[in-house]
Amino acid sequence: MQSPKNAFIELIVENSKVNGFDELSSKIIGILFIEPEEIALDELARRTGYSLSAVSTALKFIERAGIVKRSTKPKSRKVYFYMEKDMLAMSLQIARRKYEKILLPSKQKLPNIIELYKQDSSKNSGAELMIVEDYYKSLIFFEQILKEFIEKFERYGMR
C-alpha cells in the first residue's frame, strides 16, 4: 500500500505536469511541497534518482518561475531549497510576477510594434497587424482580470 506522503507527492507531480512542468521538475515540486523544512540539493538528487547536474538545472528553472527559494547555511557549502506551502500566496506571487515581468513590458512595447506595422507595406503586414492588434486587445483585457485577481487576494490579506 502506498504511503500518504507518496500519494500526495504523486498528486502534486500529476498537477505539475498538467501545468507544463517536466517529470523531474514535477518530482522536485512534489518533494519540496510536502517537506516542512528546506532540502539540500544532494538530497533532492538522491530522492528523485536524477544526477546533481540534472536536478540543479531543473531547480534553476523552477526557481526562476518563483516556485522555490534557494538558501545556504552558515559554515556550509551546501545549497538548500524550500517551497512555499500556502498555495494562495504562491499563486499571488506568480500572478504578480507575470503582471510585472510579462504583461506590463508587453503593454509598453506593443503600441510601437503596431505603429511599425501601420507603416509597413509588405505582403503580409495587414494580416499580421490584425493579429498583433488582437493580441494587444487580449492583453489589455487580461490585464484587468489579473489586476482584479491580485486586488482580491490582497484585500483578503493573502500577501
C-alpha positions as CSV (number, residue, x, y, z in Angstrom):
1,M,0.0,0.0,0.0
2,Q,1.3,3.5,-0.9
3,S,2.1,5.8,2.0
4,P,0.0,9.0,2.3
5,K,3.2,11.1,1.7
6,N,4.0,9.3,-1.6
7,A,0.3,9.6,-2.6
8,F,0.4,13.3,-2.0
9,I,3.7,13.7,-3.8
10,E,2.3,11.8,-6.8
11,L,-0.8,14.2,-6.8
12,I,1.5,17.2,-6.9
13,V,3.6,15.6,-9.7
14,E,0.5,15.0,-11.8
15,N,-0.8,18.5,-11.2
16,S,2.6,20.0,-12.0
17,K,2.8,18.0,-15.3
18,V,-0.6,19.4,-16.3
19,N,0.8,22.9,-15.6
20,G,3.6,22.2,-18.1
21,F,6.5,21.0,-15.9
22,D,8.6,18.0,-17.0
23,E,8.9,14.8,-15.0
24,L,12.0,15.9,-13.0
25,S,10.7,19.4,-12.2
26,S,7.4,17.9,-11.1
27,K,9.1,15.4,-8.8
28,I,11.1,18.2,-7.2
29,I,8.0,20.3,-6.7
30,G,6.2,17.3,-5.1
31,I,9.0,16.6,-2.7
32,L,9.6,20.2,-1.7
33,F,5.9,20.8,-1.2
34,I,5.4,18.0,1.3
35,E,8.6,18.7,3.3
36,P,8.3,21.1,6.2
37,E,12.0,22.1,6.1
38,E,14.4,23.0,3.3
39,I,16.2,20.2,1.5
40,A,19.7,20.1,0.2
41,L,20.5,19.7,-3.4
42,D,22.2,16.4,-3.0
43,E,19.2,15.0,-1.0
44,L,16.9,16.1,-3.8
45,A,19.1,14.2,-6.3
46,R,19.0,11.1,-4.1
47,R,15.2,11.2,-3.7
48,T,14.5,11.8,-7.4
49,G,17.1,9.4,-8.7
50,Y,18.5,12.0,-11.0
51,S,22.0,13.4,-11.2
52,L,23.1,16.5,-9.3
53,S,23.5,18.3,-12.6
54,A,20.0,17.4,-13.8
55,V,18.4,18.4,-10.5
56,S,20.4,21.7,-10.4
57,T,19.3,22.6,-13.9
58,A,15.6,21.8,-13.1
59,L,15.8,23.8,-9.9
60,K,17.1,26.9,-11.7
61,F,14.0,26.8,-14.0
62,I,11.7,26.2,-11.0
63,E,13.4,29.0,-9.1
64,R,13.0,31.5,-12.0
65,A,9.3,30.6,-12.1
66,G,9.2,31.8,-8.4
67,I,8.1,28.4,-7.0
68,V,11.1,27.6,-4.9
69,K,13.6,29.6,-2.8
70,R,17.3,28.9,-2.6
71,S,19.3,29.3,0.6
72,T,22.5,28.4,2.3
73,K,23.5,27.8,5.9
74,P,26.4,29.4,7.7
75,K,29.6,27.3,7.5
76,S,28.1,25.0,4.9
77,R,28.8,24.8,1.2
78,K,25.5,23.0,0.6
79,V,22.6,24.7,-1.2
80,Y,19.1,24.2,0.2
81,F,15.7,24.6,-1.4
82,Y,12.3,25.4,0.1
83,M,8.9,25.7,-1.3
84,E,6.1,28.0,0.0
85,K,3.3,25.8,1.3
86,D,0.5,28.4,1.0
87,M,-0.9,27.8,-2.5
88,L,-2.8,31.1,-2.4
89,A,0.3,33.1,-1.5
90,M,2.2,31.2,-4.2
91,S,-0.5,31.9,-6.8
92,L,-0.5,35.6,-5.9
93,Q,3.3,35.7,-6.2
94,I,3.2,34.0,-9.6
95,A,0.4,36.4,-10.8
96,R,2.4,39.4,-9.6
97,R,5.5,38.2,-11.4
98,K,3.5,37.6,-14.7
99,Y,1.9,41.1,-14.4
100,E,5.3,42.8,-13.8
101,K,7.6,40.8,-16.0
102,I,5.4,39.9,-18.9
103,L,2.2,41.9,-19.1
104,L,3.5,45.4,-18.3
105,P,6.5,45.3,-20.6
106,S,4.4,43.8,-23.5
107,K,1.8,46.5,-22.9
108,Q,4.5,49.2,-23.3
109,K,6.1,47.7,-26.4
110,L,3.0,46.7,-28.4
111,P,1.9,50.2,-29.4
112,N,5.3,50.8,-31.1
113,I,5.1,47.5,-32.8
114,I,1.6,48.3,-34.0
115,E,2.8,51.6,-35.3
116,L,5.6,49.9,-37.2
117,Y,3.1,47.6,-38.8
118,K,0.9,50.5,-39.9
119,Q,3.9,52.0,-41.7
120,D,4.9,48.6,-43.3
121,S,3.6,47.8,-46.8
122,S,5.0,44.3,-47.2
123,K,2.8,41.4,-48.4
124,N,1.5,40.0,-45.1
125,S,1.7,43.2,-42.9
126,G,-2.1,43.8,-43.0
127,A,-2.9,40.3,-41.7
128,E,-0.1,40.4,-39.2
129,L,-1.2,43.8,-38.0
130,M,-4.7,42.4,-37.2
131,I,-3.1,39.5,-35.3
132,V,-0.9,41.9,-33.3
133,E,-3.8,44.3,-32.6
134,D,-6.0,41.3,-31.4
135,Y,-3.1,40.2,-29.2
136,Y,-2.9,43.7,-27.7
137,K,-6.6,43.9,-27.1
138,S,-6.5,40.5,-25.4
139,L,-3.5,41.6,-23.3
140,I,-5.4,44.7,-22.1
141,F,-8.4,42.5,-21.2
142,F,-6.2,40.0,-19.4
143,E,-4.5,42.9,-17.5
144,Q,-7.9,43.9,-16.0
145,I,-8.6,40.3,-15.0
146,L,-5.1,39.9,-13.4
147,K,-5.4,43.2,-11.6
148,E,-8.7,42.2,-10.1
149,F,-7.3,38.8,-9.1
150,I,-4.3,40.4,-7.4
151,E,-6.5,43.0,-5.7
152,K,-8.9,40.4,-4.4
153,F,-6.1,38.3,-2.9
154,E,-4.6,41.4,-1.3
155,R,-7.9,42.6,0.1
156,Y,-8.4,39.3,1.9
157,G,-4.9,39.5,3.5
158,M,-3.3,36.8,1.3
159,R,0.0,38.6,0.7
